[in-house]
């Protein structure tokens, strides 16, 4: 039977110059087709862990396996073009219009122009920004929520099976953030992608993720569903983190 994991980290550590250990011996499997949240406070290692998956960071030890192959055996360019990547505010190129931003990866992959045009139109429709209205707009002409939708569309453009999302909704106002979280969850149900999302917000993790990986000081301190973490915290560190941020009523734990 084949391994159902899309991504696996095997005893992975990342040590920077000066001996700063951002990731400390993490072993983790990301199941195919699921949304997994890397959760924790600033400095806990969650963004570094995410960046190890697409080789924006290289491990100091251990192995990162994507689609059954060590990432060090894959070219950085081909690996990154095969993975959707979304950051805060979408990370759009400010001097390119929406169409050009969304077309970035298909163009790098050498798709024919007509195929790129059709795909840009398709993914903009998926995220609720019709190409006829938004395609020629510049990023500065969009709201924060619209820029984030464009960022998601760009990540989806080459139809990757794996998406990485680094605090994608963190810069938005609460109403827009919750609306986009719900839209993304519905979109994921239709597209069946594997998603790894970094967040410091327990409510966002609970809203979006099938499984949460709670990090502290570069290590995994608990894994499980939002219900597992809230009902059966593994340590006082887990209780302290969740207690400051969790709203149990948001996760169906209160009647």
C-alpha positions in Angstrom: 0.0 0.0 0.0 1.4 3.4 -0.9 2.1 6.0 1.7 -1.0 8.3 2.0 1.3 11.3 3.0 1.8 14.2 0.6 4.6 15.5 2.8 6.8 13.9 5.4 9.4 15.5 7.7 11.8 13.0 9.2 13.7 14.2 12.2 14.2 17.6 10.6 16.2 20.4 12.3 17.2 23.8 11.1 20.0 25.6 12.8 21.1 29.1 11.8 24.4 30.8 12.1 25.1 31.5 15.8 23.6 28.2 16.8 19.9 29.4 16.8 17.8 26.3 16.4 14.5 27.3 14.6 13.3 23.7 14.1 14.4 21.0 16.5 13.9 17.4 15.3 10.4 17.6 13.9 8.9 14.4 12.5 5.5 14.9 10.8 3.3 13.4 8.1 0.9 15.6 6.1 -2.0 13.5 4.8 -3.0 13.9 1.1 -6.2 16.0 0.6 -6.2 17.5 4.1 -5.7 20.9 5.6 -3.0 20.9 8.3 -2.3 24.0 10.4 1.1 24.7 11.9 0.0 26.7 14.9 2.0 28.5 17.6 3.3 31.9 18.8 5.9 34.0 17.0 9.3 32.3 16.9 8.1 28.8 17.4 9.4 27.5 14.1 6.2 27.2 12.1 7.2 29.4 9.1 10.6 27.9 9.0 8.9 24.4 8.9 6.7 25.5 6.0 9.6 27.0 4.1 11.6 23.7 4.4 8.9 22.0 2.3 9.5 24.0 -0.8 13.3 24.5 -0.2 13.1 28.2 0.7 15.0 26.9 3.7 17.4 23.9 3.7 17.4 21.4 6.6 20.5 21.2 8.7 19.7 17.6 9.4 16.9 15.1 8.6 14.9 14.8 5.4 11.9 16.5 3.9 9.9 14.2 1.6 7.4 15.6 -0.9 5.4 13.2 -3.1 7.6 10.3 -1.9 10.9 12.0 -2.9 13.5 13.9 -0.9 13.3 17.5 -1.8 17.1 17.7 -2.1 16.8 15.3 -5.1 14.5 17.8 -6.9 15.5 21.1 -8.5 14.4 24.1 -6.5 12.7 25.6 -9.5 10.6 22.6 -10.5 9.7 21.8 -6.9 8.5 25.4 -6.2 6.5 25.6 -9.5 4.7 22.4 -8.5 3.6 23.8 -5.1 1.1 26.7 -4.7 2.4 29.3 -2.3 0.3 32.0 -0.6 1.5 34.7 1.8 0.0 37.7 3.5 -1.6 40.2 1.2 -1.1 37.7 -1.6 2.5 38.8 -2.2 1.5 40.2 -5.6 3.9 41.9 -8.0 2.8 45.5 -7.7 3.6 46.6 -11.3 1.8 43.6 -12.9 -2.0 43.5 -13.3 -4.1 40.8 -11.9 -4.0 38.6 -15.1 -0.2 38.8 -15.2 0.1 38.0 -11.5 -2.1 34.9 -11.8 -0.4 33.7 -14.9 3.1 33.7 -13.3 3.6 30.0 -12.8 1.9 28.7 -16.0 4.0 31.2 -17.9 7.2 29.9 -16.2 6.1 26.3 -17.0 5.9 27.3 -20.7 2.1 26.8 -21.2 0.7 28.0 -24.5 -0.9 31.5 -24.4 -4.4 30.3 -25.0 -4.2 27.8 -22.2 -2.9 30.4 -19.8 -5.7 32.8 -20.8 -8.3 30.1 -20.2 -6.8 29.1 -16.9 -6.5 32.6 -15.5 -10.2 33.2 -16.3 -11.1 29.9 -14.6 -9.2 30.5 -11.4 -10.3 34.1 -11.1 -13.9 32.9 -11.4 -13.2 30.3 -8.7 -12.2 33.0 -6.2 -15.0 35.3 -7.1 -13.1 37.9 -9.2 -14.4 37.7 -12.7 -11.6 38.3 -15.2 -13.7 40.8 -17.2 -13.9 43.0 -14.2 -10.7 42.5 -12.3 -8.1 41.1 -14.8 -6.7 44.4 -15.9 -6.7 46.0 -12.4 -3.4 46.7 -10.6 -2.9 45.4 -7.0 -3.1 48.9 -5.6 -6.6 49.2 -7.0 -7.8 46.2 -5.0 -9.0 45.8 -1.4 -7.0 43.6 1.0 -9.5 40.8 0.6 -9.4 41.1 -3.2 -5.5 40.9 -3.2 -5.7 37.8 -1.0 -8.1 36.2 -3.5 -5.7 37.0 -6.3 -2.9 35.4 -4.3 -5.0 32.2 -3.9 -5.9 32.3 -7.6 -2.2 32.6 -8.5 -1.4 29.6 -6.2 -4.1 27.5 -7.9 -3.2 28.5 -11.5 -1.0 25.6 -12.4 -3.3 23.2 -10.5 -0.9 22.0 -7.9 -1.8 19.1 -5.6 0.0 20.8 -2.7 -0.5 24.4 -1.3 1.5 26.2 1.3 -0.1 29.2 3.0 1.9 31.5 5.4 -0.5 33.6 7.6 -2.6 34.2 4.4 -5.5 36.0 6.2 -3.6 37.7 9.0 -3.5 41.2 7.6 -7.3 41.4 7.0 -10.0 42.9 9.2 -11.9 40.3 11.3 -15.0 40.2 9.1 -13.1 39.9 5.8 -10.8 37.3 7.4 -13.7 35.0 8.5 -15.4 35.4 5.2 -12.3 34.4 3.2 -11.6 31.5 5.6 -15.1 30.1 4.9 -14.7 30.6 1.2 -11.4 28.9 1.2 -12.7 25.9 3.2 -15.6 25.6 0.6 -13.1 25.8 -2.2 -10.9 23.2 -0.7 -13.8 20.8 -0.5 -14.3 21.2 -4.2 -10.7 21.0 -5.3 -9.3 18.3 -2.9 -5.8 19.9 -2.4 -3.3 19.1 0.3 -2.8 22.4 2.3 -0.3 23.3 4.9 -1.2 26.7 6.6 0.8 28.6 9.1 -1.1 30.6 11.7 -0.8 32.0 15.2 -4.6 32.1 15.6 -6.3 29.1 17.2 -9.7 30.2 15.9 -8.4 30.3 12.3 -6.8 26.9 12.8 -10.0 25.5 14.2 -12.1 27.0 11.4 -9.9 25.7 8.6 -7.8 22.7 9.6 -8.5 19.0 9.7 -5.5 18.6 11.9 -3.5 21.0 14.0 0.2 20.8 14.8 1.1 23.0 17.8 4.7 24.1 17.9 6.8 25.5 20.7 10.5 26.3 20.6 10.9 24.5 17.3 9.3 21.3 18.5 5.9 19.7 18.1 4.2 19.8 21.5 0.8 18.4 20.4 -1.0 17.2 17.3 -4.7 16.5 16.7 -8.0 18.0 15.9 -9.1 21.3 17.5 -11.4 19.2 19.8 -8.5 17.1 20.9 -6.3 20.1 21.7 -9.0 21.9 23.6 -10.4 18.9 25.5 -7.2 17.0 26.1 -4.3 19.4 26.2 -1.0 17.5 26.5 0.8 19.9 28.8 0.5 23.2 30.7 2.2 24.8 27.7 -0.6 23.8 25.5 -3.2 24.9 28.0 -1.5 28.3 28.4 -1.4 28.9 24.6 -4.9 27.8 23.9 -6.3 29.5 27.0 -5.2 32.9 25.8 -6.6 32.6 22.3 -9.3 29.9 22.1 -13.0 30.6 21.8 -14.6 27.2 22.5 -18.0 28.3 21.2 -16.4 28.8 17.7 -15.5 25.1 17.6 -18.8 23.6 18.7 -17.6 22.7 22.2 -20.4 24.6 23.9 -24.0 24.0 23.4 
